[in-house]
Amino acid sequence: MRTPEQIWSDADLPARRLAGLALNSSVPDEVLLRLLSEAPLAARMVLCRDRDLPDAVVDAVVEHPDPRTRSFFACNPHVDPARRVRLLDDPEWLVRVNLAAGPRVEFPDRPEPLPDEAVVHMISTYDNESLGAFSHQQVSTGLRRAMPTHPVAKVRRWGVNSWSSLSADVRAALLADPDDGVRESARHHLLSQDPAWVESELPDRPCHGRTHMLLYYALSRAVVDDVLTRPLDEGDKELLAANPTLPPDVVVLLAADPVPRVRAVIARRADLGADQRRALVADPDPEVRAEVAHHADLGPAERRALMVDPHPDVRLAVSLHPALSEEERARIDYRVPGEHRFEHSFVLEVPRDPEAVRRDALSRHPLLRRRAAEDHRLPPDLVARLASDDDLGVRVLLAQNHPDAPAALLLRSFLEYTGPERDRLATRPNFPTEGLAAFADHRDPEVRALAARDPETGPAVLERLTRDPQPAVRAAATRHPKLPQPRLAALLDDEELAHAAAANPALDADVIGRLLDAGGRWTRPPA
C-alpha cells in the first residue's frame, strides 16, 4: 500500500490542481462533494486530511466507499476530534488504526485529545494491533489521571503504566484488582522494585532493556558490584550513578570516580551527603562543578566558592541559585551564551508557584527572566513587562509560549530570531497581517514571504513575488487573493505552483468549473 508521501509524489499535474481546489477556502460545498466523489486519490487525501470540512462534506466522507479516503479523515488534525470519532466503529481496520494513531503534527504541536468516551471505547474493543498504533497524546489529562481507578478493567491496565506516580493506596488496589490482567501488570511493576527479580532478569548484553533497568529499577548489591567491576558498556557506570536506589556507600565511591562524566551524574543526585557535595564543589572538572552548583542545599561557603570559580559555565550555573539575592547575583561575573534555542515549552501539569515566577520575571538575571517567559500562565502585567525586555531570549520565549503574546512582540521576534521554530511564531494567534507588505523586498526570504499575509499587498508586488528565487515565497504569493487573474491562470500551468494557484480563494468560478469538468486538466482560454 502506498504511503501518503508516495501518493502525492505519484500525483500528476491535473491531480495536484484538484488537490489545490480541495484546499480553496472559497469553493462551495458542492465543489468539495464533487472532488470527494470524482477526484483521484491524491486530491481526496488532501481534502480529507489537510483542512477543516463543512458538515455536509464530513457526512459524505464518513459514508465514502473507499477505506483509504475515510482513513485520511481519521487522522485529520484540522477538524474537531469529536467529528473524527464518527469513524470509531468503522468496519475497515485501516480506518480504525489511523484513528488510533491520530493526526501527524509537527513537534512541538500536539493533536487535540479525543473525547474520553471514545478512548475508553477503543481500549475496550480494538484489537492489540490497532491499539499498538495508538497515540497517547490523544488521551486527555483527566482521563490519564483517572485510568488507574477507572471502572473498565482494560482502562485500569493502561493506568498501571503510571505506577511510579501512583499513591500507595492506588497501588495496593491494583495489586488486589479483581481483573487478572490488571493484577499481573501491577505485579510486574512491583517486581521492578524487587532487587532479586531484577538481578534474575537483567540482560547480560548491552540493550535498551538493560539500560532501562540500570537507570530505574531497584538493583541488588550483586548487580551493583558486577557493574562496578565488569561493566559491559563504557556507559554502564553513568547509568548506575543515576539510579535512585544506589546504596549510599556507592554514591560516595562514584563521587570520586576517575571518569568525570560519572562524577557529573552523581553531582545531580538529591541524596548527596554533605562531604560528597563539598568535594564536588572543589572537583577539578568544570562540568562536575557546574552540576553541583544547581543543588538547592548548597551552603553559603560553597556558593561563595562557586561564585568566583575560574570557569564561566560554573559561575553561570551558580548565578541561578535560588538562595542568592539579586545583589549577590550581580556580583558574579557570569556570561550568558550568545546562541540559544528559543522554542515552545509544554504547559506544566503542576503550575509553578506564582510568586517564584514573579521573582524570576523581575530579576535582573536574563536566564531567570527567560524561565518566567516560558510560563504559559504568566499574568498580563508580567507579559507587558517582558514583551519589552532587552534580552532577545526573553522576548522570543514569551512570544513562543504565551497564548496572549501581543502582535508587536510576535512580529519583532520573527524579525530578530532566526533559530529553530522561528516559523512557529507566524502561526501564533495574534500574529499581525497589517503592514507586512513593507517586507516584500527584505533580504531574508522568510521575512519576504510575510508580505503575502498582508491583505493590502498590491497586485504588482504579488506578481513579482511569484517569480521570487525562493519556492516558499513564490507559493505564498500565489495563494494571495489580490494576485492578478491572468498571472493566476498562467500559474495553473506551472508544475511547481499549480497546486497553490488552484487553492487561491480568488480563483474565478468559471475556471473552477472547467477544472472540475476536465478532471483537473487545464487549457488556458485565448486572451
N, C-alpha and C positions, 0 to 999 in steps of 0.2 A: 504494500500500500504506500502510495506516495505521501511524503511529508508535506505540510503546508508550504515549506520553502521550495520544494520541488514543484508543487502545483503552480506557484507563482512564477518560478523560473521557466516552466514549460509553456506558460500562457503566451499566446500570440498578441499582436497589437490590437486586433478587434476585441479580444477578451479583456485587455487592460483598459481599453476605452470604456467598456461596460462596467468594469470594476470602479472606474472613476465616477461614473454615473451613480453607482451604488453608494458612494460617499457624498454625493452632491446634496447639500442641505436644503436646496430649493425645489427638488423634484417632488411631485405629489406621491401619495401612497400608491396610486395606480402604476406609476413607473416602477417603484420598488417591487410591487407584486409581479409585474411582468418580468423583471430581472430574476426574481426568485423562481419563476416557473420556466423561463426560456433561456436564461443566460448560462454560459459554461461554468464549470465548477470553480474556476479562479474568481469569477465575479460573484458567485454565490458565497464563496468563502469570505470575501471582503465585506459583502453586505451583512452577513450573519455574525461576523466576528469583530468587525472594526468600527462599529458605530452604534449609537443608540437607535432604537427602532420604534415606530408607532405601533399602537396596539393591534391594528388590523394586520400588519406585517408579522408581528410576533405570533398571532393566531395561525397565520399561514405557515410560518416556519415550524411551529410545533407539529403541524399536521403534514409537513412535507414528506413525500415518499422516500427521499434519499437520506439514508442514515448519516452520510458524511456532512450533508448540509445541516442537519439537526445537530451534529456533533460540534460544528463550528459555533453555533449559537450557545451550546452548553458551556463554552469557555469564553464567552464574550465579556470583557471587563467593563464595557460601557453601559450595560443595562443593569437595572436593579436585580440583585441576586434572587429576589422573590419571583421574578419573571423567568429566570433560568431554571428554577426548580419545577417548573411545569413539565420538565423532561425527567423528573425524578424516577419515574417508573417506565421509562422508555423501553420498548421491547428489545432494542439493539444494545449489545454490550458496549460497542464503540461509543455510543452516546452517553451511557452511564459512566464509563470510565473517564470521558472528557469532563463530565460534570463533576466527578470526584476530584480530578486533577486540578480543575479550576482554571481561571484566566492566567495567561502568561503575561506577567507585568514585569517591567524592568526594575531591578533593585535601584533605589530603596523603596519603591512603591509596593504596596501590598493590596491584594484583592479585598473587596468588602466581604465580610463574613456571610455565609449562608444563614437563612433562618434556622434557629436551634432545632425546631422540629424536623427540618429536612436532614440535618446532620444525624440526628438520632435515628431517623428512618434509614439512612444509608448504612449506618453502623449495624442496624438490626437486620437488614435484608440483603445488602450487597455481598457478593462472594469475596473471598480473600484477594483474588486477582484484581478486582475492581478497586477494593479498598487499598491495595498496595500502591495505587497511584494517588491516593487522597492527599490533598494539600492541607496541612494542619492550620495554615493561615486562614482557611475558610471557617474556622471554629471561633465563635465569639469568646471574649474573655469570661463572660458569665457562665457559659456552658463548660468551658475548660475547667473552671473552678468547681463546678457542680458535678463533674464527671465521677469523682471517687465515691460520691454518695448518691448517684443517680438511681432512680427506681429500676431502670433497664440494666440487666446484668452485663450485656455486651458493652454498654457505655461505661460501666464501672471498670471493666477490664482495661479500657483505654485510660481511665482515670488513674489506674495503678501506676502508670508510667511517670506520674508526677510524685513518686514515692518520696524523694528526698525533701520535698517541701510540705509533706503531709504531717499533721499532728499525730501524736502517739495514739490518741483515741481513734482516729480515722484508720490508721494502720492496723490497729487491733481489730477493727470491724472488718476490714478487708481480709485479714488472715482468717477470720471466722465466717466469711461470707457464705451464704447458702449455695452459691454457684461454684461448681468445681473449677471452672476456668479462672474465675476471679481469685479464688484461694491459691491456685497454682501459680498465677502470675505474682501475687503478693509474696508467696513463699520464695519465689525466685529472687525478688528484690531484697527480701530479708537475707537471703543467702549471701548477697553481695557484702553484707556486714559480718559474715562468718569467716574468720581467717582460715580455718581448716578447709572449708569448702573452696575458698578462693585458691588456696595452695594446690588443691587437687585438680582444679580446672584451669589454672594459669597456663596458657600455651607456652611451649618450650621453643618457640621461634618468634622472631620479630613479626608482628602483625597488628592490625587495628585492635583486635580483641585484647591482646596483651597490653598494648598502650593504654586502653581504656581502664583495664583492671589495675594497672600500676598507678594510674592517676587517681582513681576514685574509690576503689574497693578497699575493704579492710584487709590488711596484709599481716600474715603471720611473721614471727621473728625469723623463721627459716627462709621465707621468701625475701625478706629484707636483707638478711645476711648473704643470701645467694646473689642478689643483685649487686650488693656492695663488692663481693669478691670475684664474681664471674658474670659481669654484665654481658648480655647477648648483643647489645647495640650500644654505640657510644652515647646515645641519649638516655639510656635507662636510668642513670643516676639523677638526671634532671627530672624525669617523671617521678621518681621516688621522692625527691626533695619537695614536690608539690602535693604529695599525698597527705590528706588531713589526718590519717591515722598513724602517721610516723611516730615511733616512740621518742620521748624527749632526749634520750641519750644519742639517738641517731641524728636528731636535729642538731645537737651540739657537735657531733662528728662532722656532719656535712657543712656546718657553718665554717669549718676550717679546711674544706676540701681543696685540693690543689687546682681544681678546674674553676675558673671564675664564674662560668655560667651556672654551675651548681650552687655556688655561694650566692649568686644573684637571685636564684629561685628561692633559696632559704630566706634571703633578706625580705621577701614579700610575706612570709608567714606571720599570721597573727599570734602564734603561740611562741614567739621568740622569747627566750629568757633575757633578763637584763644584761647578763655577761655577754651573751652572743650579740645582742644589739650593739653594745658598746664596741665590741671587737669589729663588727661590720661597719660601724661608723668610721673606723680607722683603717678599713680594708685598703690594700694597695690598688685595687681595681676600681676605677670611677663608676662603672656600671653597677657594681655592688653598692657603693656608697649612695648612688642616686636612688636605688631601690629602697634602701633602708631609710632614706630621707622622708619617705611618704608615711612612715609609721606615726600614728596619732599620739602614741605614748612616749615619743622622744622627750628626754629630759632637757632642761634649759642648757646644760653644758654641751650636750650632744647637738642641739640645734645651733648653738654658737659656733661649734667646730665646723659644722657643715655650711654655715652661712659665709665662712671665709675659705671654703675649700678651694684648692687651686684649679679644679676642673669646672668649666661653666655649666655642664649638664647637672652637676651635683648642686651647684648654687641655685640653678633654676628650679630643681626639684624641691629643695627645702624652702624656697621662697613662697611656695604654695601651702606651706604647713598651716593647718587651722589654728594652731596656738599662737601664731605670730600676730602682732599688732601691725597696723598699716605703717607705723613709724619704723618698726623692725624690718618689714619688707623693703622699705625704701632705702635702708642702709645696705642691702645686699646688692652686689654687683652682678646681677643676672642679665642675660640677654635672651630675648625671645627670638627663636629661629625665624629666618625670613620667609621660608616656604612652608606652607601648610595646606592640608586638605580641609576645606571648609564645606562640610556636607550635612545632609539631613541626619538627624538623630531621632530614634524612635521614642514615642511617648512612654515614660516610665509608668509601670503599673502602680507603683507606690510613689506618689509625688514627693519631691524634695521638700524639706522644711522651708516654708515661705520666707522665714527670717534669714535662713542661711543663703537662700537665693538672693535676697535683697542685699545682704552684706557683700556677696560676690559682685553684684551689679554695681554697687557703689565703691568698690575697691579701686585703688589706683593701679592694681596689677592687671595687665591686659588678659592674661590667661584665666584669671578668676572671672573677669567680665565676660570672656568668651564662654566659660562654663554657664554663667547665668543666661547668656543669649541663646543657648541651646534649649532652654526650658520652654516648652510649648504653652505653659500656663502663666508665663510672665505677665504681671498686671500692666494696664495701659500706661501708667506713669513711667515705669521702667522701660517699656517698649519705646516710648517717646525719647527717653534719655539715651538709650543705647543706639537708637537709629541714627543719632548724630555723633556717635563715638568716633574718636580719632584713630581707632585701630581697625584696619580692614577686616581682620578676622571676626571681631565683634559684630561689625555691620553685616557681613555676609552670613554668619551663623544665625543671626536674628532673622535675616531675610529667608534663609533656607528652612527655618523651623517654626516661626511663629505664624499662626493662622491669620493674624491681623497685621502682618508686616505691611507698612504703608507703601503706596505706589512709588513714591520718590526713592525710597530705600531700595526697592526691588530693582528699579532701573539703574540706579547708581551702582549697586552690587554687580549687576550683569556687565556693566561697562568696565568695572575695575578688576573684577575677578575672572581669571582665565583657567582656573583649575578644574578638578573633577566635579561633575554635577552642575557645572555652570548652566547648562541648558535647562535644568530643572527650575531655575529661577523664573524663567519666562512662562512656566506653567502655573505659577502661584496665583491664587485668586485675584489679588489686587494689582497684578502686573499691568502697567498702563498701555494704552493704544494711541492716545493722542500725542502728537508731536514727534512720533517716531520717523516720519518722513524725512526729518532732518539728517538721519543717518544713512541715507541712500548712497552716499559717496564715501562712507567710512572705510578705512583700510582693512579693518577686521571683517571678514565675511559674515561671522555670526552676528555682528552688530548691524552690518548692511542688511541682513535678512529681516531685521526688525521693521524696516520700512514697509514691508509687505503686511505688517499687522495694523498699520495706520489706515483707518477708513478714508482719510483725506489725501493719501498719496496720489499724485497726479498720474493720468494715463501715460504720458510720455516717459515719466520716470519708471513706471512699471514695465513698459515695453522694453526699455533699456535694460532693466534688471533681469528680464527673461533671457538676456544674452550674456549675463554675468559669467565670469570664469568659474565660479563655484556652483556645483549642482544644487546645493541646498538653497542658495539664493534664487536660482532660476525657478526651482519648484515652488518656492514661497510666492514669488511674484506671479507665477502662472495661475495660482489659485485666487488672486485678488479680483473682486468683482468689478473694479474700475479698469481692468486691462481692456484695451480696445478690442472690439469684436473681431475685426479682421485678423489681428495678431492671435487671438484666442482660437479662431478657426484654423489658422495655419499650424498652431501647436498641436492640434489633433492629429497631424501627420508626423509629429516628432516622436521618434522611438522612445526617447527619454521622458518627454513631458506630456505625452498624450493622456496618461493616467491623471495627472494633476489638472490638465485642461478640462477634461470631462467632469472633474469634481468642482469646477468653478461655479459658484451659485448664480452667476450672471449668464451662464450658457443659454443661448437662445432656445426657446421651446421647440421651434422647428428643427433645430439641429438635434435636440434630444430625441425627437420623434424619428428623425431619419436614422440616427444611430441604432435606436431600438428596432426599427423595421428592417435594417440591414444587418442585424446581428453584430453590431459594433464596427462593421466596415464603413469607411468614410471616403467620400469623394467630394472635394470642395466644389461648391457651385461656382459658375463663372462669375467674375467680378462685374 
